[in-house]
Amino acid sequence: MDNRNTILAIALSALVLIGWQFFFAKPQIDAQRQQQATQQALTADKSDAAQPGAANAPQPGGQAAPNAPAKTREGALRDSPRIPIDAERLHGSIALIGGRVDDVTLKDYRETVDPKSPEIVLFAPIGSPQPYYAEFGFVNAPGGQVPLPNAQTEWKAESQGPLTSQTPAVLTWDNGQGLTFRRTISVDKDYLFTVRDEVANAAGGQPATLYPYALISRHGEPHISGYYVLFEGLIGVMGDQGLQELAYKKITDDGPRTFRPTGGWLGITDKYWAAALVPPQDKPYNARFAATTDGGKTYQTDYLLDPMTVQPGATAAVAGQLFAGAKQVSVIDAYENSPSWWQKALGAQTADRAGIQRFELMIDWGWFHFITKPMFYALDFFYKMVGNFGIAILIVTVILKLFFFPLANKSYVSMSKMKLVQPEMARIRERFKDDKVKQQQELMELYKKEKINPLAGCLPVVVQIPVFFALYKVLFITIEMRHAPFFGWIHDLAAPDPTSLFNLFGLLPYDVPHFLMIGVWPLIMGVTMFLQMRLNPAPADPAQQMVFTWMPVFFTFLLASFPAGLVIYWSWNNFLSIVQQALIMKRQGVKIDLLGNVLDTFKRKKPTDAAKG
């Protein structure tokens, strides 16, 4: 078997794999969320027999009047009294009507690479074009008639000033029948809210049995990137049942999904942002993913805790948490490894180290988690040293080259030996051109005699494929790579090279179609791939020659729409491979005629005698 055939087979396999990924993806990178006016009917106070004890639990939907005219987000915010939020990494407000967190904007992230572009808005109130909010509260036990705070309740602000990481917001409400509710909302220096609800039952009253709940509701179908390598939708870790992911369409088509876990979390995730509820990790609860299409699509995740009974003269408390922010790896990992927040929230003096169960799965590391996450850690380590993720990619590529050097060295040595015996191989083919079986037997004997492994040439390609996909995944899913610059015209390593050969890289005053956006780095990648393939003479077979000639061109067009960081990696890896292979070939005594091989590619081939006949 010819080494060129082996390399061709592996290269074509990689081409099919990458092409499958490309053509099955829906390239809608960084598109703006669609804006549509959607309002939902008031559907709280419906029973849910699927969840034990969940009578009157809030159902998917909002608290806006049906078909109410949509307001702007700013108009909706002005229409209700609020407590401002001014934390280190987010700002917004808490609605006193309903006591819900429905206004969150992220300070550190903007819509585009322009530092003057708008900040990322995560939550929006009822009445705005696309409401998205979190709500905490209580529902009655079946048959209970205790007046409870609901979405229309106006809480009284007991605290003064905005909610910050040092000063919590305190809300109170009296139901007029002996129960006093006190809600304390605090936020840390990142994106985690803690909501503690206390219920005081006046002496002489009746015992009150209440079910605590929390929900995240998202009105309108959000825009998603549409890539199969990234999950966006309803997500959660349901205790021992593990990770649960439900796409928007699936939950709409199949109906609600319910769980009865202990520990974990549940919420809604986008590519870079997420909102998640975190119930007490040591208590069982009823969790649900649901959707409704009444008056417009609404998606909801919620949980219902087991009942608590507040005796006359007693006070009971419950706490829950809300993550609302960017899926930054260090932040997500810290929450998973943090001390038990629910014990602290309820006044415990000590807390163990069990944080939010498997919270790292909020980031879609994929099936190859064991490769993808270490790849990120390596890039992040060098980024902190050099201050540029592009340089970090170059450094990690060199380290990977060194790590796999013995394997690559063996491969290139075998390829060099293969080149040295090319004349003998040509004589065998000519001698047994009418007997293919005998020809292969003689070639195998030659390989055995010269200690050549014909499969060794494919090893560098095989090793490169998982590294390629791990880097692609890291560039695509991690917010650290979003808007991360390199040098020159590359202002976002997670986005494609913005230049194009077809308008002379911006010198000509017109835009080109998306499929003609062939930038500088894709061209560099194509050239380095072409040169690497020309270290050896072109194959004798015309079909192989054509494939080897056009493969770099095809890859140039294919990778032009991939993240620039990935194309930079591939280009740098090609360059290092060229240097490595050339040095090994020289050490093995193989003549390197790169220029001659390149010129031979463009020479017009004379027809063979067989072709003439």
Buried (B, 14 or more C-beta within 10 A) or exposed (E): EBBBBBBBEBBEBBBEEBBEBEEEBEBEBBEEEEEEBBBBBBBBEEEBEBBEBBBBBBBBBBBBBEEBEBBEBEEBBEBBEBBBBBBBBBBBBBBBBBBBBBBBBBEBBBEEBEEEEEBBBBBBBBBBBBBBBBBBBBBBBEEBEBEBBBBEBBBEBEBEEBBBBEBBBBBBBBBEEBBBBBBBBBBBEBBBBBBBBBBBBEEEBEEBBBBBBBBBBBBBBBBBBBBEBBBBBBBBBBBEEEBBBBBBEBBBEEEBBBBEBBBBBBBBBBBBBBBBBBBBBEEBBBBBBBBBEEBBBBBBBBBBBEBBEBEEEEEBBBBBBBBBBBBBBEBBBBBBEBEBBBBBBBEEEEBEEBBBBBBBBBBBBBEEBEBBBEBBEBBBEBBEEEEBBBBBBBBBBEEBBEEBEEBBBBBBBBBBBBBBBBEBBEEBBEEBEEEEEEBEEBBEEBBEEEEBBBBBBBBBBBBBBEBBBBBBBBBBBBBBBBBBBBEEBBBBBBBBBBBBBBBEBEEEEEEEEEEEBBBBBBBBBBBBBBBBBBBBBBBBBEEBBEBBBEBBEEBBBBBBBBBBBBBBBBBBBBBBBBEBBBEBBEEBEBEBBBEEBBEBBEEEEEEEEEEEE
